[in-house]
Amino acid sequence: MTTVASLSLVPHLLIKPSFRCLSRKGVGRYGGIKVYAVLRDDSADYLKDNHHWEALFHVDDPGPRVPIEKGQYLEAKQALDVVRFDIQYCDWRARQDLLTIMVLHNKVVEVLNPLARDFKSVGNLRKDLDGLQEELAKAHNQLYLSESRVSSALDKLAQMETVVNERLLSDGSAFANTADCASLDPSTSLDTTTSTSSTVRVGAKKPKRRSLNISGPVKPYSANLKNFWYPVAFSSDLKDDTMVPIDCFEEQWVIFRGKDKRPGCVQNTCAHRACPLDLGSVNEGRITCPYHGWEYSTDGKCEKMPSTKMLNVRIRALPCFEQEGMVWIWPGDDTPTPTIPSLLPPSGFTIHAEIVMELPVEHGLLLDNLLDLAHAPFTHTSTFAKGWSVPSFVKFLTPTSGLQGYWDPYPIDMEFRPPCMVLSTIGISKPGKLEGKSTQQCATHLHQLHVCLPSSTNKTRLLYRMSLDFAPWMKHMPFMHLLWSHFAEKVLNEDLRLVLGQQDRMNNGANVWNWPVSYDKLGIRYRLWRDAVERGVDRLPFSNEIESGS
């Protein structure tokens, strides 16, 4: 069978701008896939011309082959799936070869059995052993070939996945021209490092590669990133007579409830002598400075000045709103949007835990971590991923321009919700046996919300909410919230030591997104979205999905 894999990828990686790869499936002794060449968009005419073809990938024989012109077009993801199925077959073939060796070894044991010697002559035994040794030698050679095929196929698949990932970077940055990309801020820019060659050849110099350039100390936040609604506290933490101090975009604020029980957010600095207001108290809907007793309402107006003449004094206040158990603020200068996205878990879930943590990492690095599941079997070996096997491939499947999708082979759905939220639904199965089931196939689920509020360039306020669609009675068990907090902190600490290390390297110039691969898709899209926001482009990437989620 002949297939033409449509890989409209970055132009510099193969032969012609905007190309397609021609491949042939089902050749060689055990089958395989051969990627022959790269075609332009006008491939129907291009095939008729005489050009040099080069085989980029074949499991059995990496040498060039003459292309076959007839076939059907496949999406890039479908082409990758064809390669993966081919590798799965090679893996199966290797296992069969290993089984053959085991059977032959058993036959050798049977021949050498003392009971068998009584019924066979020495000559017959020697003949049997010689035959078995010859078969074993052939089987070992075949196993070696199978292992080589699998190794070669995996290497070439990694190359193809890198190429497809280049397309993701190219698509996400399509809204900016090359000059724009080259002049971006070092902390969020797109790297367009190139090589002089425009053709990929097996064993030749590596082609031009795109990566995200997230390096150097984090620059001051763009004002554009502030023009969103940000959840900053859980309603349950804000009582009538309490306050919640927060940092947001390098500024200090304090949240408290007014006389009408509605939350307000004012700057956490008294207008008189710059005393932190959160050191004071809340009485009758006003926050009182502990230094000289000045009292402020939720709109920032000073309504009481003991021991002096009353003056018209006001401190800054932000738009503040309460919805579905969370308090939101709008820290930007633009007019707030009239809608706030819902962060409630799906119907049928009960909220079991709401936890707040202050973390010494930049919020983008924490989001990068939360949007990545491939690290779980390597990082979370003492918590939720204990016993997980390492799959051959980890994929995040998502619409072409979406910020949500699901992980394969894990039963986990995930979404990045701008500007700083990650929602995930996890299908709960037996420990270490998550592979092979989608969330819909699982009977019970855990839903998570992570809010990464940018407190400063090296600090994040994390709001975590955990919900279950089973065992609602657990919510009322004594000390259960302490158990959830302990487990959440233990999981987070496994990540934190790594992210802190990344932050240290990044501040010293290392690029934390130097070599993205296929399972980094959601993290890449977050970075492209954030880069577009900070540069103030007219239309944000993935805007349709963002609007639908609002």
Disulfide bonds with the S-S distance in Angstrom:
none
